[in-house]
Amino acid sequence: MVGNYRIGVDVGGTNTDAVILDVTPGSSRPILATYKAPTTPDVTTGIQEAIKQTLLKASIDKNAIQAISIGTTSFVNSLVERDVSKLERVAVIRLSGPFGRLAPPFVSFPYELRHVLEGPCFFAEGGLQVDGSEISSVDPLEIRGICEEIRKQGIRTVAVSASYSPIDREIRQEEFVREIIHAELPGVKVCISKEVANIGLLQRENATILNAALLGFAQITVAGFQNSTLALDLSCPLFLTSNDGTLMTSEMAAKFPIKTFSSGPTNSMRGANFLANLGDQERKKETALVMDVGGTTTEIGVLLPTGFPRQASAYHKLCGVPLNFSMPHVYSIGLGGGSRVRRDSSSRTSIGPDSVGYRIHELGIAFGGDVLTTTDVVIASGRAKSIGNPELVEKIPAEDVNRAQEKIRQILESAVDTMKTSAQDVPVYLVGGGAILVPDELKGVSTVHRFPFYDAANAVGAACAQISGVIDTFEDTSKMSVQEVQKIVEQRAIEKAVAAGADKDHTVIVESEAIPIAYTTGRCRFYVKAAGEWTGIASTSHQGDDKTALSPETSRKWDLRSPVKPAEVANANRKIPEKDIPVTAEDILQYKPDVKNGEWTLSELDIEWISTGCYILGTGGGGNPHNVYLALREMFRAGATTKVIDIQSLDPDKVVMYGGGIGSPEVAAERLMSSGSGQAVHSLLKFMNLDSSKLGAVAAVEIGGGNGMVAMVGGSSTDLNVPIIDGDFMGRAYPTGWQTTVNVYAKDDKASMVLPTYMCSRDGAELFLTRVKHYKEVDSILRAACMEMGTAAQVVARPLTKVECEKALIKNTVSQSWRIGRAVALANKQANMDNIGSVLVDSLGGSKAARVLLEGKIVQVGRRLHKGHSYGEIEIHALAGDDTTEDPDHPKQKFRGVMKIPFKNENLLAEHTVDGKTEVICGVPDLISVLDAQNGTALGTPEYKYGQRVIVIGITAAPQWTDTPRGLELGSLTAFGYDLPYKPLGVYVKPRSVIEEYST
């Protein structure tokens, strides 16, 4: 007979834990038995032993076991270790029509990983627009030619990615390509991106490549897990736990090993939730911190009232590879049971981050060794008498014990403060073998909970995992409200979970978000997750998008007879260095840009820093420049160069062309940069009957966001081959195209300084705008046409003379973005993120020009779409710092109160309330940037999420905006409908030119 018993297994680096749960509602003994066995090299032997001993302890019939759930780090470890015996080389086919050629597959992978994984890459017809229409149709003959080259190279694994494939429920391009590959290359493994990750082509493609590389190893490993259970005469279904704390059948895990990568921390939090319910069946649903204390590190996650962990930001990295699939937000600190304790000559105590790890039983003082560890300290304090030999730690001075305990407290309280989502005290659930380190009381914590079986929480989390259904999609909202469409998507997520085996009556929505798309009307992105208890019926149909995942192929007919030639390989001549050379703090301090004869030749390091700075100057808008940076870096690696000059050095007889991308940054994340951006400049010059020899330089229309770097691609030696001007015409990002300093200094209101303007889609459509009644119409007309071009296009405005530029140009903003990015990079390398606010203020000209407005947590996010713009507001609550953890030589600024920041694509004003008094302390045209406090990088308004810890920086605007009534009319709060006068944050400090400083 099958009962409600489940076995959970956690395969760790040192031990394999097993647990048997009785999941019958109201069970008087939910945890029947636990066992800890050493993890074996083959993994399966350790699993067998742990399950076998747990069954013996529980004394139950094997036939009563409903399911076995395994949480494993085997797949992610093989990637971390670059184990070539477990990883396969992957061919990649990207379906994107003419787009994305400048940021090819593997572009964001570290060199060492590329050497292991990178196979031939191909660009092919296909891909979708944001509205679900095709960029172009899949060409079966083209795919057959690609298959011929893959066969020729002997590649056995293929990843397929297509622009906007997660919303492709009707045309099913990726499925069609998979069907062709299977017909042409029998036995070759194919992984399609829509079944692996979410919106964001590059990150989704990266995840698909990693998943594909692991498919062979995953099949062998999962078969080993299955054999382990069969060897024990267990015939129940076998599951693996996924990144979001839900179950995957073993068949699904063999197809999607990447979805197990974060199952360890997720299982510890789900297990803590289960143990908390055991301790108090009537407990209220609450947000809690789960503290998993191991031998080397402590990992802290946020357990939401839903019982699931809070997820990390949309984008994150693993092994240096940017990804975007669901992973829990975990904060790791170098404190564990084996952490070394030291006392320096000034009697200051330090702990870790180095640890004796599993050798604690050999090296720890309480076990006969001579290394003082945190476990020795706890034993000496009398709080862990059953561990080790207490007599061996009696000689440790009481003062040292007290100092070390206080340091442990400070480290933990600082970590708690980092992860809390509000200033209120929050409960902490302890799990992990090192939980003895944690004191019973911590500042900012309401209660420290120590549950029975805390050291087996990961295995408990695996055993109690649920079934989920996830939908990430763009939907039409032109005929129904966003709320109505969201309800429909939520129902689809529930149906998807139920179809996968979740209990229909107890499946609920655990995450639901509607994300408007800037400059797009009638469409919205929805991310929804439903989860419920497993009914006992296994299913294999729930991992990809609804109606598509692992479904029968498209059954389309195509030409099977025409001969084809092997396709051209996009990366055939790409040279890859052997390994990445890490940049140290010393490297940054000694680095000097390449400036000769008034020209600054940009390096990879320069553009990396400029990218960081551009996003910060984007004040929440402008789109993340990262994809433009990757495209530019790839060009540099292929031999291209880009040079920057000051406006003063421009030949007076030459003209400057300026422009950038128009449309939605969200669309740019799926339709990556293509080559030939300089063609727009040539088209406008030809239309105006101007010889191209008149072109002296190009400039960015706005330094904020991706447009701050687009001109660097067009001006490169492989395109226009002209320098970039160190400056732009906004000094930031603004939501509308008429908010430029060119219009501030225009002689009329008919856009004579801007027209003619040219716009192209890069896939065939183009528009010349020559006359309008008012300058504001330029933006509205272009945006309407841009919608028909797929909500992303390239724009170039009429050329400007040197005299016109010298008046309107906000000078040295490329240099400014470089200095900002350099400051962030140095702070990260020097582990100086606690002072990132003051570091950035220094890079921006000092406290007169910029200041930190607030440090705190985002506690509320609201968004809506109106006439194509993303409107909203965030609310940030200040969090008090901890005096005891502060460096006395560098005291930190303390903040109080609540700040509200409304935005229209970009942040508009900062309204600060303290002790009941409210004041607008900063507003446009001054810049307001919200930064991720963990790494100092910018957050765009689409990336704002509840619970993020942030720093708000205010920067004084350039005088082009503030010194004339016209500038304030176009760029201040009155232009956004606020009846508030401009009050300058400080005094503008002109950024120093990099060319001037480093000229040789």
N, C-alpha and C positions, 0 to 999 in steps of 0.2 A: 504494500500500500504506500501511496505517496502522501506525505504529510506536509505541514507548513514549515519544514526545516530547510535552512539554507546554509551552505558552507561558504565562508568568505576567506580568501587567501590574499595576503600581501607579500609580494616577493621583493624584499629589500636588498641592499648591497651586502649586509652582514647576516641578517636573519630573515627567515620566511615564517610569517605568522599565519595561523589558521584559527578560525572560530566557527562554531555552529550556533546559529540563531534559530529560535522558535518565533516566527513572525506572525503567529496566530494573534489576532487582536485580543488584548486583555490577558495575554499569557502571564502566568505567575513567575515563570522562569525563562525570560527571553534569551539569555545567554547560557547555553548548556555547557560549553567547554571551550577552552582556548589552549593553544600549544605553540611553542616557539622552537623552530628547528634551524640549524645553520643553513644558509643559502649555499647550494652546491654549484660547481662550475657549469654543470649541464642544466641547472635550474629545476628540471623535472624531478630529479631524485629528491631534492629538498621539499618540493611541493608534495610528493607522495608521502614522505615521512611526516610532514606537518598534518596532512589530512588524516593519515592512518592513525596517528596518536590522538588526534582530536576525536575521532570516531570512537576509539577505545575508551577515552575519558567520559564521553557522553553516554555510552552504552545504549545506542539506539540502532534500529534496523537500517541498513544502508538503503533499502527500498523506500524509506520514509523521506529521503532527501529530495527536495523539490528541484534544487539547482545548485550549481557551484559557480561562484563569481571570483575572478582572479584580477587583482590589480598588479601591474608589472611595469618596471622601468626598463625592461630588456630592449625595447625598440629604440627609445630615446638614448639609452646608453651606447648602443652601437653607432649612433650618429655622433654623439659627443666624442667617442673614442676614435672616430674616422676609421672604423673597422672594415677594411676592404673585403674581408671574407664574408661580410654580412650585407654589403651595399652593392648595388648594381649601377652601371652607367646607364643614363637615361637620355633617350631622344625626345625632343620637345617639338610639338607642332602648335603654333599659335595662329588662331583664326581671327584676323583683325583687319583684313583689307589693306589699305595703304597706311594704317596707323601703327604706331608703336615700334617702328624700325630703329629708332635711336636708343631704345631701352630694351634690348633683346633678352631672351631667357638667360638666366644665371647672372644677369648684370649686377645683382645685389648680393651674390654669394661671396664669401671669403675665398681667396685663391686656393687654399689647401683643400677646401671642400669641393671646389670646382674640378680640381685635378682628379678627384675620386669619382665624381658623379657626372660631369659634363660630357654629354654625347652630342650628336649633330642636332642643330636647331634649324627650324624651317618657319618661314612666314607664308601664310596661305590666305586665300580668299575666305571670307566669312565674317562672323561677328555681328552683334546687334547694336542698334542705337538704344538710347535710354527709353524710347517709347515702344520698344519691342520689335521695331521693323529691322530688316537686315541692312547692314552696311554693304554686304555683298553676299551672294549665295556660295555655298560650298561647291567647289569644282571637283567632281570625283576623279577626273583624269589627273588633276594636279596632285591629289592625295595619293593616287596610285604611283605617280612619279616619286613622291616622297617615300612611299613604302619600298620602292625599288632601291633607293639610296640606303635606307635603313637595313634592308636585307644585305646589301653590298658590304655594309660596315659591321654586320654581325651583331647588331644591337637587339636585345630581347625584351626591352621594357620601353614603353612610350607614354609620355604625358601629353595630354591634349588640353589646351586652354583656348577659350573664345571670349571676346569682349561681351560683357553682360550675359554670360551663360546662365547665372543663377536665376534670371527671369525668363529664360527660354523654355517655356512649357509647351509651346506649340510647334515651332520649327524644328527644334531638337538637333541643332547643328553638331554639337559634340558627340551625341549618340550616333549620328550618321557617319561621322569620321571614324568612330570606334568600329562600326560595322564594316566599313571598307577595310580598315586595318586587319580586322580578324579574318576577312575573306582573302586578303593578299598575303598576310603573314600569320598563318596558323600557329598557335602556340605562343605568340608574343603577348606579353601582359600589357594591358592598356588601362590607364587611369585618366578619367576625365574630371576637369576641375570643378564642375558644378556639384559633384558628389562629395567634394573634399572640404571646401571653405566658402567664404562669403564674398560680398561685393568688394572690389579692389583687385584689379586684374593681376598686378605684379605679385602681391602678397598671396593671392589665391593660387597663382601659377607656381610660386615657390613651394607652397604647401603640397601641391600636386606632385611636384618633382621629388620632394623628400618622401612622400608616401609611395610613389612609384619605385624609388630606389630601394625601399624596404620590403617590397612585395614578396620576393623570393624567400628572404629570411623569415618574414611573418608567417608564410605558409608552413615552413618547417617548424617554427616555434609553436604555433598554435596546434599543429599536429602532435607535437611533443606534449603539450598540455592535455590534449584529448587522450593520448595514450596513457598519461599518468592516471587519469580518472578511470579509464577502462581497466588498467592493471589492478585497480582497487575494487573492481566489479561494481563501479558506479555508472549507471546507465542514464542518469538525469542530464538535462541540458547543461552545457558549459557556456558561461558568459565571461567576457572581459569588461572591466569598467572603463568608461571613457572620461575625457577631460572635464565634462560638465557634471560628473557624478551619476551618470545613468548607465544602463546596461547595453552592451553590444553582444550579439551572438558571436560565437567563436568564428563562424563563417564570415561575419561582417568584420571582425577584428583582423582576419587574414587579408581582407581587402582594403581595410583602412587603419593600418597600424598607427598612423600619425594621430589618430583620435584617442590614443591611450597615453600620449606624452605626459600629460599633467594629472594622470589619474591618482598618483601618490598623494599630493597635497589635497586634492579634491576628496579622496576617500577619508583622509584624516578629519576633514571638516564634516562630511556626511556622517562619519562614525561618531564624532563628538555630538552631533545633533541627536543621534539615536540614543547615546548614553545619557544625554541631558533629559530626554523624555523618560528614560528608565527611572532617573532619580526623582522626577516630578511629573507624573502623568497629567497633572492639571496645569502645568506651567504655561504662561502666556507666550505667544509667539513674539520673539524679541530679536533684535540685532545683537550679536555677541562676537567677541574675538576668539578665535581658536588658536592656541599657542602650542605648536608641536615642537617639543624640545628633544633634539637628538644628541648624538655624541659630539658633533662638530658645529652644527648650526641650529638656530631656532627659526622656524618658519611661522609667520603670523598671517592668518587670513580672516576675512570678515564673513561670518555666517549670517545670512539674511533671515528675516522672519519666515521666508518660504522654506527654510531648511537647506537651501543651496548656497554655495559660496558666491560672493560678489565677483563678477568677472573683471578681467583686466581690460585696459583700454583696447580700442578696436585694433590697434596695431602693436605688435610686440616682436621681440627677436628671440630666436633660438639658434645657438651655434653661430651667431652672427647673421642669420638669415631673417629678414623681415617677414612676418606672417600675420594672418588676421583671423584665424579660427578661434573658437571659444576656449579660453584658458582662465583659471582662477587668478585673482589678484593676490599675490603672495609676497610678503616682505620678509626677506631673509637677513638675519644678523649672525655675526660670528661668535655665537655663544652657545655652548653645548656642555654636556657632562664631562667631556675630555678637554675642554678649553684650558690653556695654560694660564696660570696666574703669576704675575711678576710685580716687583716693587722696585722702582728706580731710586737713584741716589737722593732725589728730593722727596722721598717717601710717598710718591704718587703711585697708586696701584693701577695696573692695567690688566685687562683680561682678553685673551685671544688676539687676533682671530684664529691663530694657529691652534691646533688641537692634537692630542695624542690619539684620538679616534678610537678604533677598536683595540688599540694596544694599552688601553687604560688599565686592564687587569695585570699588565706587565710593568708599566711605567708609573702609575699613580702611587702616591705615598701610602694610601690606605691599603694598597695591595702589595706592598713591599718594594716599590720603586722609589725614585728620587725626584720625580717631577710633580710640582704642586699644581693640582687641577681644581676646577670648580667643585667637582665631586668631593675631593678631600676637604674643601672648605665647608661644604654642607655637612659632611660627617663630623668634622671637628666642632661644628656649632651644636651638635646633638640632635639635628633634625632628620638623620638617616642612620640610625644605629644598626639596622639590619644589613647594611652594605659594607663590604670590606672589613678591615680590622680597626675598630675605633682607637685601640691603644697606639697604633702607629702614627696617628695624627695628633696625639696629645701634646707633642713638642712644638707644634705650630703656634707662634705667639698669638695671644688673644687679639691683640691690636690688628695683626695681619688678617685674621679671620673676619673681624668686624669690618675692616676696610674693604675686603673683597666682597663681603655680603652686600655692603652699601653700593659698591660698584655694579654688582649684578642687578641690584634694584634700579639703579640709574639707567643702565642699558635697557632693561625691560620697560621701564616707564617711558623712556624716550621712544621706543618702538611702538608702544601702545598709543602714544600721542600721535605718531605718524599715521597709524592705521585707523584711528577712530573717525567716524563720520559726523560727529557733533561734539560740542564741548561737554555734554552730559557724561556722567560716569557710565561705564558699560561693563557687563559681565565678561569674564574670561573663562573659557573652558580649556583645561589643561589635558594634553595627550602627549604620548611619547615617553620613552624610558628615562629621559633627562628631566622630567617634570619636577623632580625633587628640588631643582635649583630655584624654583619660583617661590618667593615669599607669600605668606597668606594674605598680605595686604599690599596693594600697589596704588600709587596716586593715579586718579582718573579711572579706577576700576571699582565697580560697585561690589562685586563678589568674585573671589577666585574659586572656581569650582574644580574639585578633584573627584572625578567619577570612578567607580569600580571599573576594572578592565581598561583603564586609560591607556595602558601600554599596548593594547591590541586594537586601538581605535581604527587604524587603517584597514585591518581585516574586517572589522565590524562594518565600516563604511562600504566595503566591497559587497558584503553579504546583504546589506539593506538597500542597495542601489535600486533606482526606479527606471522606468522606461520614459523616454522623451520623444517629442516631435518638435523640430525647429524649422521655422520658415524665415528666410531672409529674401525679401522681394521688393520690387518697385511696382506700384499699383496705380491705376487710373483713379483720380479723386475729383474728376470734373463733374461727375453726375451725382456723387454722394459726398457727404462730409468725411473728413479724415477720420473722425471717431467711428462713423458707420463702417468705413472700409476696414478700420483696425479691428473691429469686432468680427468681421468676416474672416480676416486673416487669422485671428485668434482661434476661431472655430476650426479652420483648416489645420492649425497646429494641434489642436486637441484630437481631431480625427486622425491625424498622422500618428500621434502617440498611441491611440487606441488600436489602430491598424497594426501597430508594431507589438501589441500585447499588453498595453496599459489598461487598467481597470476603468471602464467608461464612467462609472459613478464617482470615481475618486481621482480623476485627472483634472488638473487645474493649470492655469496660466501662472508661470513663475517669473517670466520676464516678458515685457511688451514695450516696444518703443517705436514711435513714429518720428521719422527724421525728414523734415522738408528738404527739398533740393533747391538751392539758390538759383534764381533766374529761370526757374522752370515752373510753369503753371499746369495744374491738372495731374501731377504725378508726385508720389511721395514714397519714400523707402520705409518699409516696416520690418522690424526684427522681433520675432515672437518665439517664445519657448513654452511648451506645455510639458508637464510631467505627471506621472501617476504610478501607483503600485503595479507590479507585474501580476498578471492573472494566472500565470503558470503555463501560458501557451506561447511557445517561441515563434518569432517571426524574423524574416530576413529582409524586410522591405522598407525599412524606415530610415536609412542613413542619408540618402540624398534628398533632393528637392521633391516635394510631393508630386505625384503622377509621373515621375521620371526615374527615380533611383532604381537601378538594377532591374528595370522593367525590360520587356522584350525590345529588341532593337527596332529601328524604324521601318524595316521591311521595304525600303525604297529600292527601285531598280536603277542601275547605272551601267555605263559602258564598261564591259569586262574584257572586250576583245581588242580595242585599239591599242597598238604598241605605245609604250611610254618610255621616256628617258629618265635616268636618275635625276632627281631634282637638285637644284643648287642649294648648297649648305650655307646658311647665313653666317656661321661661325667658323668656316673652314680655315680662314687665315688669321684667326684671332690668337694672339700670343698671350699666354697666361704665365706670369711669374710663378716660381715654385711655391712661395708662401707670402703671406701678408707680413709687412714689417710694422710692428706696433709703434704708435707715436706716443712718446713719453712726455711728461711735463717739461723735462729738460729740453727735449726736441722743440716743443712749442716756444719756450723762452728763447732759444737760440735761432729760431727760424726767421729768415728775412725774405720777403717777396722779391721776385725777379724783376727789378725795375732798371731799365737802361734807356738813356736818351729820351726820357719823358714817357716811356711806354712800359706799362706793367703787364708782363706775360703771366697769365693766371696758371697756377698749378692745381693739382688735385686737392691739396690741402687748402688752398685759397678758396676754391669753390665749395668745399665742404663747410667752411666757416661762413662764407657768404650765404649759403643756403639756410643755415641756422639763423643768421641775422635777418635775412629777408622775411622769414616767417614771424619773427618777433616784431618786426616793423609792420607786418601785415595787420596788427591789432585785431586778430581774430578772423580776418578775411583774407582774400587773395589766393587761397588754396595752398596746400603744402608744397614747397618747392622741391621736395625730395626726388620726385621722378624726373624733374628737369636736371637736377644735379647729377643723377645717375646717367642720364643721356649724355650730358656734357662730359662727364668723367670717361664714359666709353669712347667718346670722340677723341679725347686727349690721349687715351691709351692706344688709339689707332693712328696717332700722329698729328691730329689737328691742334691748332693753337688759337687762343683768344687773347686779345690785348685790350687794355683799358688806358684811356688818356684823359687828362683834365681838359675842360672846355677851352681854356686859354691857349692850348697848343693846337687847336683846330685851324686849318687854313681858312682865312676869311672868305675865300671864293667857294668853299665847299658848303654843302648842306647836311643837316642831321635829320634822319628819319627815325620816328619813334612809333611805338605801338606795343602790341602784346596779344595775349589770348583773351577772348571774350566768351562768356557763358558760365557754365556751372563747374566749380572745382571738383564736385563729385563725379561729373562726367569725365573730366580729365583723368581721374583715377582708373577709368576703364578704357578710355581711348587715349593711350599713351602717345608721347611725342613722336612725330614723324619727321623725316628729313625734308629739306627744301623750304624751311621757313623764310629764307631770304627771297624766295620767289615772289612773295607778296610785295616786297619792296620794289623789285624789278617791274612788276605789273603796274604799280602806281606811277613809277617814273616814266614808263612807256606811255601810259595814259595821258600824262602831263607833257609829253614830248620833251622830257629832260634826259640828257645823256647820262648814263650810269656813272660816267667819270666825275660827275658833279657830286656824287655821294662821298662824303668825308668820314662819316661815322653813323652809328645807330645808338639809340638810347631807349631805356625802359620808360613806359608811360607811368609806371608805379614801381617803387622799389619793394613794396610790401607783397609778400607771397610769391607764387610761382612766376608772375610777370617780371619780378625783379631780375630773373635770370634768363628769360626767353631770348632777349636780344643777344646774349652771349653765344647762343647756339647759331642764330642767324648771321652774326658778325664774324664767325669763326673763319679760319683759313680755308676750310673746305666748303664754305658757302659764299657769303658776300666778301669775305676777306677785308673787312674794314674794322677799325677799333670801336670799342664801346666807350661812351662818355661816362665819366664818373659823376653821375647825378641822375635825377629823374624829375617828373613833373607832378608828383604828389608828396613825396617824402614819407610815404606810408601806403596804405591801401584805402580806397574809398569805394562805396558800392555802385556809384554811377559814373559813367564815362565823362560827364561834363564837369565833374569836380576835379579839374586839373588847373595847375598854375598857368597853363597856356590860355585858358579861358579867363583867368583872373586878369591877365594883361592884354586881352583882346580889345581891339578898337571898336567893336560893335557886338551886337547880340545875335548875329546871323552866322556864327561859326566860321568866319572868314579865315581865322588862324588854323582851322582844323580841316576844312574841305579843300579839295576832294579827299574823301576817305575811301579806302578799299577794304573789303572783307572777303575772305575765302574759307571754304569748308575743308580744304586739303583733299577732298575726294571728288572734285569736279565743279562745284558750285562757286560762283563769285559775284560780287556786287560792288558797283561804284556809286557812291553817294556824292552828289555835286552841289545840291542846294537845299536849304531848309529855311523855314520862317524864323526859327529860334534855335539857339545852340543846344537846348535840352532835347530837341527832336532827334538830334544825331544819335544819342544813346537809345532812345525808345525805338527808333526805326531799325537800328542795327540789332537790337535785342530781339525784336519781332522776327527779323530775317534769320537770326542765329538759331531760333527755335526750329526753323525748317532745316537748318544745317546740322541737326543733332545736338543742339544746345552746347556746342563748342566750336569756335572758329578763330581765325587769325585776323587781326585788324592792324592797318597801318594808316596813319594820318599824314596830311600834307607835309612836305619837308620844311624845316625851319632853318633860317640863317643863323650864323654865329651870333649876331647882334640880338636876335630874338631869343636865342637860347640863354645868353648871358643874363637876360633880364628874368626870364621865367624859370630857368633851371634851378632846382634845389640841389646845390653842389655837394659833391663828395659823399653821396649816400651809398655808393658801392663800397667805399672805404669804411663808412659807418657800419654797414652790415658785416664787413670783414672783422672789424674790431669787436663787435658784439659776439659773433660766432667764436672768435678766438678766446674771448673771456669765458664763455660757457665751456669750451673744450678744456681750457686750463683748469677751471674750477672742478670739472669732473676728474681730470687726471690727478689733481692735487687733493682729492677727497675733501673739497672745500665747499660742498653744496649747501652747508648750513649758512654760508655767507654769500650765496649766489646773488641775493638782492643788491648788496653793497658793491659786489664785484661788477655787476652790470651797470649800476649807477656810475661807477668810475669810468667804465668804457664809453658811456654816453656823454661825458663831459663834466661829471661831478654833480654834487648835490644841488647846485643852482639850476642845472638843466634837467635833471631827472630825479625821481625819488621812488622808493618803495611805498606804495599806497596801503597795502595790506598783505598779511600772510594769513591763510586760513583754509577752510574747507568749503567746497561747493555743497550747499545743502538743498538747493532747489534750482531746477532748470525748466524753463518754459520756452516753447518754440511755436511759431506759426508762420505760414507763408502768405504773403500779400503782394500781388502784382510782381511775382517772380523773385521777391527778396525774402530772405529768411529773417524774420523778426523774432525777438525773444528777450529774455532777461535771466540772468543768473543771480543768485543770492549766496554770498560768501560770509561765513561766520569766522571771526578771528579766534585763534586758539592760543592760549597762553603758553609760552615756552617754559622749560624746566630749568630753574636757576642752577640746580646742582650739576647739570651736565654741560654747562656752558664754559667756554674757554674764557678765563678772567681777562686775558690780554685782548680779546676781541668780543666785547659785550654786544649782544644782539638787541636790535630794536624790538620793543614790545608793542603789540597791537591789541586793540579792544574793539568791540562793537560789531556791526553788521554792514556789509557793503552790497549794494545792488548795482549791477551793470547791465543796462539795456543795450541791445545791439540791433543793427540793421546790416546784416552780413558782417560788419565790423563793429567793435565796441564803441558806444557813443559817449557815455558819461559814467562817472563813478560817484555814486551817492552814498555817503558814509553816515551811519547813525551810531552815536555814542551817548549813553545816559539820556536817551530821549531826544537828543538834539540831532537834526538831520542837516547835512550840508553837501552840496555838490562840490567835490574837491578837485575834479578834473573833467574836462569835456572837450570834444573836437573843436578846433583842429588839433589840439594836443593829443598825443598818442596814449592809449590805454592798452597795455598788453597783459594777458593772463598767461602765466607760465606754469608748467608742471614743476612742482617744488622738488621732485625727486631727481630731475636731470637738467633743469633750467631751460628746457626747450619750450617753444610756443605751443599753445593749444588753440586750434581754430574753433570758431563757434559751433561747427557740427560735431566737434569732439568733446564738448563740455558734458560731463557726466556727474551725477550725484556722487558725493563722497571723495572727489578728487581733492588732493591737497595742492594748493596753488599759491603763487606769489603774483601780486598785481603791481606792475611798474607803470608809472606815468612819465611821459617824455614831452618836453616843451616843443611846440611846432616851429617850423621855419618861418621867418618873417614874411615870405611871400604870401602866407595865409593870414598873418595877424597885423600887418602894418598898413593895410588899406581897407576901406569899407567894402570894396568889391571882394577881397579875399575872405572876409568874415561872412559876407552874404552867401558865398558859394560853399564855404567849408565849415562854418561854425554850427552850433546846435540849432540856430534858427532855420538852417537849411533842412533840418530834419523835423521841423514842426514844434520845437521846444521854444517857449518864450523865456529864454534864459540868456543873459548877456555873457560874452566871453570873458572869463577870468583866467589870465595866464597862470599856469602851474609854476613857472619859473622864468628863467632867462635863457633864450636860445644860445647854444654854443655850437658854432659851425664845426662839423667833424673835420679832423685833420686829414688831408689827402695822404693816402698810402704812398702815392707817387712822390709827393713832396718829401715825405719822411725818409723813404728808402732809396731815393734816386742816387745812382752812382755815376 
